[in-house]
Amino acid sequence: MPDPIPLPPRRDDTAADMRSLVQLGQEEPQPVPAPSTQPFLEPDWPPDEPA
């Protein structure tokens, strides 16, 4: 796969994407969530009750 072509940041104060708003100084960078330590847990289903 070819590398993406880097684009210059927008200089428009009506920019809608977060990266451009951060570069313009209008927004703070979004926090990066921590990786899950146990991504494959069993679902927490309620126990089956006998009829």
Buried (B, 14 or more C-beta within 10 A) or exposed (E): EEEEEEEEEBEEEEBEEEBBBBBBEEEEEEEEEEEEEEEEEEEEEEEEEEE
